[in-house]
Structure formats: structure tokens, C-alpha cells
Amino acid sequence: MSKIEGKALHGGANQQWAILPVSAPMFPTGLSAALDSSGNAANLTWNAAPGANSYNVKRSTKSGGPYTTIATNITSTNYTDTGVAKGTKYYYVVSAVSNGAETLNSAEAILQYPKLTGNVIGTKGSWNNMGNTIDKAFDGDLNTFFDGPTANGCWLGLDFGDGVRNVITQIKFCPRSDFEQRMIGGIFQGANKEDFSDAVTLFTITSLPGSGTLTSVNVDNPTGFRYVRYLSPDGSNGNIAELQFFGTPAGEEDDVHLGDINGDGKINSTDLQMLKRHLLRSIRLTEKELLNADTNRDGKVDSTDLALLKRYILRSVPTL
């Protein structure tokens, strides 16, 4: 099979230009990818390309590729990818085949995960008891808003429940109308402790969000969290009109055994030495070993995890 000669230029995540011969068939457009209700498959759809005989579907775990071809000779304009792993981000492109020649790839589509639900948590009450409580930010109405009882320290979020951890892939938010500036400096966090003492920053708002519309940001952190929240900047009364978290269930809790880095069922000096060597870059831990080495569960493996593991082995802390 020959490939159409040409050059594709990308000006951004949703832009693509192509310099092709006039006779070249067009690459597919309108690609979308959404996780199905099982959470184990991705449903892809795209627009038919004029003159296409079939399509090739390609996938990557990194935006921009490199892409691996996962299906060829697809004659419809849809495909179901059943090889989706929980908690993993996927990026897809599709090419068309016309008279034995393959077109350039389509614009990339990121796998869209469903909106997450949970128990609403956060600062109780509202300014002057006007009823603008945290629930207003989760009602799907961009005209209602949360207006906290105090200027500083207000927050709101979701508790996914006992035994549930979700990997956050996307956050959408809308500011209170005419108070957009109050969100600058706001922080979105994930945690596995109710008091957020182990909070991990997922995104920080550094510029003025658009008014009357949802701003969407992608999150690139593979850690599963039970709790997520928006921590508002001081002086803002927690003002926000709408807050949405999107993601996918993390891997099973039983798959992770904190501290038991070598997986032998014991936590001892051998595990400590493995972590030391990894941090000194004399060895590289596997993905599974890294999960077990993240003893404070902040999504990264560093000297803090080493210190905590050492304290546990010396019995100065009771649990990991």
C-alpha cells in the first residue's frame, strides 16, 4: 500500500492543515472517541471520506503519537476499541484508504470519559444565608452559583465513596457571572484523605476564565483519588457557577501494596534499598513497582516516599 505524499501541519490540538496534490483523497474528519458504559471500551465515530474504500484506526497513549495501528480494512465509519485499560488516556487518529493509497491521519481525538458523580462536600452555608450553597455548583445550571459564607478558605468538591478511586482526566468549570476574576489563583485538587492533607494539585487557574461558558482543562495525573475539590483563592467567597469532573475508575485497590516494592508479600530493607537505587537512578522500577513505592500516594515517587517507608520499617509510623 502506498501513502499519499504530502505534509500535515498542526497548529494546535484541534487544528490540522495538509499540503497535498489536487488529486489526493481527503483524510477523515469529525473523529470522536467516547468511553462506553462498561468502562472497558471506546466507541469511535468519524465522517465518511469521499472515495474511501476502507479506514485504518490508530491509537497512542501520548498526544501527537507515535500511533500504533489497531485496526485495518474498516469499511464503516465507526469502530469499538475493546482494548482500553482503566485509568489510561488514549488518543486516536483515523486514515482512509482509497484505491490502495492511504491518506494522511485525521485530526487527533482524545478519549472522552464520563462526568463523575459523588456526594457533594465542602464549605457549608452561604453569604448572608442567601441560599447560594455548594450544591448550586453541581446543578448543571450556569446561572446559579456558590457564594460562600466567608471571603477566605471556601472550597467544594466530590466524595466518590468508600473503596472508589477515580483517575481525573478532565475538569470543566464556569465562573460566577461578573465575578470571573475571583477564580484566578483557584486550585483543583485530588486526595485520598478526607481532610485533603495528602492533596495533589491537578490544575491552577492562572488567567481569566470565560463568562457564561464552561472552560475545559485536561489533567495528566494517573493517580486514583477518592476526593476531588476546588479550593478558591482568598477574597473570592468560593464563587463558582459550575464544576464538573470527568474520569475513569482507577485500577483495583488490591493491585497496590504500598511499601512492598518487590511484591514478595513483605515490607523490609530490600524494598527500601530498591527505592533508594531507583531514586539514585541505578535501577528503574517497573510501573507496578512504582505504584507500590508511592507510599504517600501523591502521584509521584521521591525522597518523601523513601523517608516514609524507612519510618514504617523502623516502626515509627504504624501504617502506610
N, C-alpha and C positions, 0 to 999 in steps of 0.2 A: 504494500500500500504506500503510495506517495503522499507527502504532506504539502499542502498549498504553501508556496513561498510567499512570505510577507513579513510584516513586522507589527507586533502589537505593542501599544504604548499605554501604560496605566498611569493616570493622573491622580488616582485615589482609590479608595476601597470599592466605589461603585462606578468608576469611570474606566472606559477602555476605548482606544482608537485603534484602527488597523489600516495599514497601507498595503493594499492588495491589488493584484491585477484585476481589470474590469470584469474578466470572465470568471473570477474565483467565486465559489459558492459562499454564502454567508454563514458565519458561525451562529449557533443557537443564542437566543435572547430570553430574558424573563425567567431565568433559573431561580427556583426557591427550594429550600430544604427545611422540613419540619419534623420534629420527633413525634412518633405516633404514640397512642395512649399506653402501649405496653412499656414504653421507655427503652425498648431494645432495638428499634428500627427507625430509619429515617426515610420519609417519603419525599421524593424529588419530582418536580414537575418543571417543564420549560415549554417555550413556544416552538412550534414546528419551523424548521429552517427550509426555505424554498429549495427544492431539488434534492433534499437529503434522502438517501436510501436507508440509513441507519445512524445510530449515535453511539458514542463512547462516553462512559461515565468515569470520572477520575476524582480522587479524594486525597486530602492531606490533613495532617494534624497541625499544620502551620499555615498561616495566611500567606498567600503568594507561592505556596508549594515548597519543595517539589511534590508533584502529584503522582499517585500510583493509579493506574487504570484498574478499576474494579469490575467493569462490565463492558462488553463489546457487542456489536451487532444488535443493539436495542432498536426495535422498529417502531415503538410507541414513543410518546413524549412524556413518559413518566417511568420511574424506577424506584424500587424499595431496597434500601441497603440494610440488610439484616445483620451486618457485622459491626454494629455500634456498641461500644463499651461504655458502661456507666461512668459519668464524670469526665468524659473526654470531649474536647471541642473538635469539630470536623469542618473542613472547608471543601466545597465541591466545585468542579467545573465540568462542562459537557462540550464535546466536539461533535461535529456532524461528518458523515462520510457520504460523498457524492461521486458516483462513477469511479470508485476506487481511490479517491483522494480525500484526505482528512483535512478539515478546516482548522483554523485556529481555535483555541479554547474560548468558551463563553466567559463572560464576567463571573467572578467568583461569588458564591453564595455560602454564607456561614449557616450551619445547622441551627435552626431556631428552637429553643427549648420553651416549655410551657411556663406560664406565670405561676409562681408558687403561692401557696396559701398556708396559713397558720393562725395561731392565737395572737391577736394584736397586743403588744406590750409597749410600755413607755411611760412618759410623764403623765400623771393623772391631772384632770381638771382643765380649765381654760381661762383665758384672760377675762377678768370680771365676771366669771361664771356665765359667759355668753353662749356656751354650748359647743364651741368650736374645738372639740376634743380630738384625740389622736385617731379615732375611728373615721373622721372625715377625710383623712388622707388615704384611706383604703376603700373608699366607696365608689370609685370609678368616675367620679364627678369632678371635673377640673374647676368648677365654680365654687365648691366648698373647700375648706382649708382647716389646718390645725393652727391654733393660736394659743400657745402655752401660757400657763398662769404666771410665769416669771420670765424675765428677759434672758437669763443665762441658764445653761445646763439642761435645756429641754431636749428630749430625744423620743424616738418612736421606731418600732420595728415589729418583727415577727418571731414567734417561738414555734418551730416546726413540730415540737413534741418529743416525748421520750423515745429514744432509740432511733430518731430520724436525723439524718445529716444530709444537707444538700450542697452541691457544688454550685456556686453562683456564676452564671455565665454572662448575665446582662442585668443592668439596673435602668429603670426609667423613672423620671421624676418631673414634676411640674411645680413651679413656684407659685406662691400666693400672688394674685394679680395686684400690680402696682407696688409690690414689695419684693421684686426679683432680687435686688441687691442683698437681701437678708440671707440668701443661700450661699453667697461667696464665702468660702472657708469651711463650709459644711463637709462632714466626713461620713462615708458609708463604711460600716464595719461588719465583720463576721466574727463569731465567737462560739465556744463550746462550754463556757461557764456563764451562769445566769447573770452574774454581776459584770460581765464583759471585762474581767481582769486579764483575760487572755486574748483580748480583741486584736484582730488583724485589719488593717486599713485596706479596703477594696478599691476605693476611689475618693479623691478630694476635689471638690468644686473650686476651680480657680478663676472662672470667668462667668460673666452674667448669663444665666440661662434664659431661653426664650420664654416669652409670656404667652399663656393660654395654650401651650402645646407641651407634649412630653419630650423631654431630652433623653436620648438613649446613649448609654455608655457600655462598652464591653468590658468584662472582667476576666483577667487571666490569672487565676489562682486555683490550683487543683484541690485545695483543702475542702473537706466537707464540714459544714457548720450547722449547729442546731439553732443558733440565734443570729439574726441579722438586724441592723438598725441604721437609722440616720441620726447622727449626732450633730445638732445645729450649732453654729457659731454663737458666741456671746453677743447679746444685744438683739437677737433675732426672734425671741419668743417661740423658737422652733417652727417658724412659719414655713409651711409647705402645703400645696394643694393636693398632690397625688404622689404616691410612692409605690413602685412595683418592682419585685424581684423575680428574676427568671433563672431557671437552672434545672438540674437533674440530680436524682439521688446519688449520693456517694457510694463507694464500694461498701460491702458488708463490714460492719464493725468487727466481726470475728476474724476478718482478714488481717487486722492490725494488732500487733502485740508490742506495745510500747516498751522499748528497752531491750527486747530480745532480738537484737540486730541479726544474729546469725541463724535465728529460727530453730534453736536446739531445745527450746522449752525452758531455758534458764536465763536469768539475767545476772551476769557476773563480769569479772575483769576482762574476759575475752571480748565481750560486747563493747566494753569501754575502750579497749585497745583498737578494735575495728573502727570505732568512731574517731578516735584520735588520728589514726592513719588516714582516714578519709579527709579530715579537716586539714591535714598536712599534705594532702594530695599524693600520698604514696600508694593509695589504692582508691578505687572508685566504687562506691556502694551501688548495688542494683536498685531499681525503682522500689521493689518490695522492701529491701533493707533500709532505704531512705524513709519510708513510711514508719517503720519501727523505730528509726533513730530520731524522729521528730518528737522528742519526749514532752515538749511543752505545747505541741500541736498548734504552732503558729504558721505552718505552711512552709517553713524553711529549716534547714539543718545547719546549726552553727555552734559556737562555743557555749551558748546558753544551754543547749541540749546536752552537751558534754558535762557541764557543771551539774545539771540536774540529775543526770544518770549517775555521776560519781557520788552525789549526796544520797541517792537511793541505795546504792550498793553499800555505802557506809552507814546506812540506816538512820540518817539524819532527817530524811523525809519518809513518811510511811507508804506513800503510793506514787505511781507515775500517772 
